[in-house]
Amino acid sequence: MAEERFLQIENIDKILAALGPEVVAGPVRDMLTAIALRLEGDARANAPVDTGRLRASITHEVDNSPMPEWAVVGTNVTYAPFQEYGTGVFADGDPAFKSSRITTGGIVPRRYLRNAFDDNAAYIQEQVDKCGEEIGKLWSKADD
C-alpha cells in the first residue's frame, strides 16, 4: 500500500570487492543517516497537524547491518496513508484509497512524505556525491 522510493548506487559491488564492506560501510551509513534525518525533518514540517500525533510519529531507521543498504522514513500511525494519499474523489496514488461509492468529498492528499523526498532531490545527490568522494579517498589510500 505504501509507495517506496529507491536510491541505487551503481558499481557498489566492485567498490566493496576492492575495499571491503568494513571500509565502505562508514561513508554509506553517514550518507543514509544524513538523508534520512533531512527527510524526517521535512516530512514533519510538511505533515498536517491536528493533535500533533502524526508529526510526532514520523521517524527514521537506518539498516544496522555491517554494510548498510537502506534507510526508511515513515510513521506507524494508522491514518497516515489517508493523509498522504487522500481519500474519495481526491485520492491519488494507490487505488485502494479510491472508492466507486464515493462520488463527492474525501480528504485532499497532503503529500508530506513524498514531497519531503521530491523536494530534497538536490540534497540527496549532494550526499551521494559526498559519499562517493569519501569512498574515493579511501580507495586512493588503499592503492598507496
Secondary structure, DSSP 8 states (H G I E B T S, - for coil): ---------TTHHHHHHHH-HHHHHHHHHHHHHHHHHHHHHHHHHHS--SSSHHHHH-EEEE--SSS---EEEE---TTHHHHHH--GGG--SSGGG--TT--S-------HHHHHHHHTHHHHHHHHHHHHHHHHHHHHHHH-
